Amino acid sequence: MHKIQKEQTLILAKPDALQRGLVGEIIKRFESRGLKLVGIKMMKASVAHTKKHYLPTREQLEGMGNKTLETVRSSGKDPKKEMGTDSPLEIGKMINGWNFEFLSSGPLVAMVFEGLNATEMGRKIVGNTLPFKAEIGTLRGDFSVDSPILANFNKRPVRNIVHASGDPVEARREIKHWFSKKELFNYKRADEGIMFD
């Protein structure tokens, strides 16, 4: 038998997922897909901790800002009037601040799943960041109803219930940030032989 290349990914059930009782559904979706839960804990993260989770580049901040500008303009509103600026970088920084506040606003559940292509599979399971673009059958497509326009006007992030690492490099960094090595477990699921032999 060839050795399976295992990959791990970080999944956060955000405060809105806990408030809506969706943690069990989130775990079920990942486990049903064949990903193995190897770490889990419930916690209330500090703002300082969440700031170390989000480490965006200038390019990412400007990307968030440009998407927000597009959303605000498509609704017929003036970005300067609604957001206080039309600078993509400044808007990106503003959104990042909202993310820090929201992720630290209540308890969350941090999880590490392991399996083949875990990061890419995790992104497929959770769906698009913006709920209206998320496919039905994904977590965000089935359980998120928030609007980016409403979020921007209320000066808060889109409530999309879950965070999933974007790529394997990001996953490794995020897992180290949320979990110690002692908090991650190695075991064999009963169905691994059926799926991977």
Buried (B, 14 or more C-beta within 10 A) or exposed (E): EEEEEEBBBBBBBBBBBBEBEBBEBBBEBBBEBBBBBBBBEEEEBEEEBBBBBBEBEEEBBBBBBBBBBEBBEEBEBEBEEBBEBBBBBBBBBBBBBBBBBBBBBEEBBBBBBBBBBBBBBBBBBBBBBBBBEBEEEBBBBBBBEBBBBEBBBEBBBBBBBBBBBBEBEBBBBBBEBBBEEEBBEEEEBEEBEEEEE
